[in-house]
C-alpha cells in the first residue's frame, strides 16, 4: 500500500506540472507575439520593396517672391521656399502655366495670358495634394506695364564652345543681371543697344539661365552647353 501510494503521488505531481508548463509556454508565446507586433507596426509605414515611406509627403512651403512682385502676363516670377522638387503642376488664378525648378528652394513660374489684374492666387500641385497662396504678387494690365511686354523677345540665350551667351537688344542704360547655375553677373548699366555677354560654364552641362533687367526677371531658359 505504501509503494502504491508513492506511485500515485508521483503520477499526480507529474500531471499537475505538465499543465503548469504548458500555461507558462503559452504566456511566453503571447508576450513574444506582442513584442513582435510592437516592433513590426512602424514598418507598416514603409514600402518593404523600396524601403521608403509610403505615407503622405510633406507639402512645399512658399515663403515669398525673390523677384519683382508687380508683374504682367508673359513675365517670369521667382518663388522662394522649400520642397519645390515635389511640384508637378502650377496654376495662376486657375490657369495652368509653365514652371521651372532651379532648386528645391527656388521655383520660377510664367504669368499666363488671360489672368485678370489684381492679386493672383498661386496653386502648386503634386503627389502631396494641392496648396494655394495669395498676395505673393500683383498682376497688372498690359497697358499699365512700364515695359512693352516683349522683353523676353529682346533677350536671346544661346551657347557655343563651352560658354552660355546672353544677347540683349535696345536696353541701353538698363541694369542687367545674369544668373547661370552657381555663377552670377551684374552690369550696372548697359553701354549700347546691342550687347553680348558670355559666361564660361563647360561643355555638356545643363544649366538654367535667368536674366533680369532692373529688378524684373524677364527670361528663364534651360540649356545644355555646347
Steps between C-alpha positions, in 0.01 A plus 500: 500500500790739583666442162172540316430829679843634407443413135163666507648820650777507237250458219283773648802734524591438136146564381495829695843618369414436133202744486704765684784464249256526210346814649847657548591425140173653383566817701855531362368451144237769553758749634733432206213548255415836659864613481528395136179689417625812679830506309342403168228766505724797401622305200148504362558863407773396257503338162701184572598461135654848468565575867331837482218674683161449342316754715406852381796719402560835664353788302721769347535826693460831313683787672473782246636632171867551417425726203264793442152456648343724231462292185314482170406211272813353348721585799691242701470501877744324728350346814712415803425235760568129535386163366453622141648177363161344578304742279362350177251770391458874557186713463453878514138591564390152381703528175769237462836650413865419436737454790868429539670381817844648565531310827276364771491854643457700176214468252444723194152530355369674189203736537257365238295703256142570604563538874287780643678801654529498878639275769538157345458162666788259451422127521764227512405137442686173548481158666448680832173650373451872439594823679394857419659833585370852445648851521842390368488720191267741325415463132457829316335565166734490203442872425603588856835325473801729478646244259362427157425135573749369246799506729575131465491540121785749527710267715655195332678214676743280310808283542826420321852373581426440867343843558147615575417811301238764580423759234292813565355750254385857565569503874767768516522646850320207666661300777545134410540199728569152368479193722638175358519195730729616784634806315357850495591808296382856559534794262387830653418663166518353148714726280338427163176392341646161410708299745656156512575351842699177522534280808724192498314194628648185343395278212229246576354668807128573514430826681219745559561854375308780670511854362390808697458851361491736793323297768280327245553135412442497124634167380550150642644234273661162553782419256766234445837661438650413161 
